[in-house]
C-alpha cells in the first residue's frame, strides 16, 4: 500500500502587516541560533533590539506594500511541489509550510500535519545551503513543536541541496537571461548571499563553503557566456565581524573598474525584503552612485520548473532512508570534515 506523505517546507517567514514587524523581529532576535546569549538576557536583548529596529524595518516593508511576500510565495511553491510529487504516482502527498519567525509557525503546522495523519514526513528547508542559523534552527523548533503536538511519525530531514541539479539549472537559466539583458559592455556577476558573523563559520558551520560550491556550479553550468564572477555577502547587522567580501564593497569595486553588474541572490529561493528592497532599491541606488555602468538583478528561482522538479527529486531520494538528517547525495555527506556542524553523519 502506498504510504501517505507529508512534506514540510521551512523558511524564515515575514511580517504580514506593519503591526507584525516588531513581534517578528522579537522572534528573530530571541532565537538562540541568532543571538547566543543565555536566558533571561536574550529575551530582554531581543525586546530592546526589536524596539529599536522596528521603525526602520517598517519603512523597508512599506517599500513593498507594508508586508512580506514570502508566505504567499512559499504557498505557491508548496502547491507546485505537491503537483510534482503527485506526478510520481507514489501515493498521496501533501505539502505544508512552517515559518520560523512569523505565521504559520511550527506549532500551527505540526497540528495540521498530525490532523492529516501521514505515514512519513520529509522536512525540506527552502534554504539550499545549510546553516545552524537557518535550517538548524528550524529543525530544532520543529522537533519541539512535533513533540508538543504528539506527532510521532518517521521523519527524514533534508539537510541541504547546494548542488542539486534542478536548483543549479534554474539559477543558470535565469542568470543567462540576465546576462543577455545587461548590454554590450563588460559585466561582472555577483553571487550575493546573506552574510553571517565570522564566529559562526569558525564554529564549523558549512554555510559559506556551500554557498561557494553553489556559485561555482552555476558558473560552470552557464558555460562559455559566463563573465568573471565573485561571491559576496549582504545584510550585515550588529557590531560583529562578518564574512566577506561585502556586496556593498563589490558594487563600489565594479564602479571603480568600469564594469556593469549582474547580481544573483544565490542563497534565496523566493523574493522578500532582502531582494526586493536591499538588492533592487538600496544596492541599485548605490551602484548608480558609484558609477556602475549597468545593474541587472537575477530573480529568485521561485517556482521555476527545474527547481521544483529538483525539490521533488530530493523528496523522492530521502524517502525510505533511515530517519534523521539526510544529505540528498546518495546519503553521503558533501561537506569536508572541518565543517563539524554539518548535521549529515556519513563522510
Secondary structure, 3 states (H helix, E strand, C coil): CCCCEEEEEEECCCCCCCCHHHHHHHHHHCCCCCCCCCCCHHHHHHHHHHHHHHHHHHHHHHCCCCCCCHHHHHHHHHHHHHHHHHCCCCCCEEEEEEECCCCCEHHHHHHHHHHHCCCEEEEEECCCCCCHHHHHHHHHHHHHHHHHHCCCCEEEEECCCCCCHHHHHHHHHHHHHHHHHCCCCCEEEEEEEECCEHHHHHCCCCHHHHHHHHHHHHHHHHHHHCCEEEEEEECCCCCCCECCCEHHHHHHHHHHHCCEEEEEECCCCCCCHHHHHHHHHHHHHHHHHCCCCCEEEECCCCCCHHHHHHHHHHHHHHCCCCCEEECCCCCCCCCCCCCCCCCCCCC
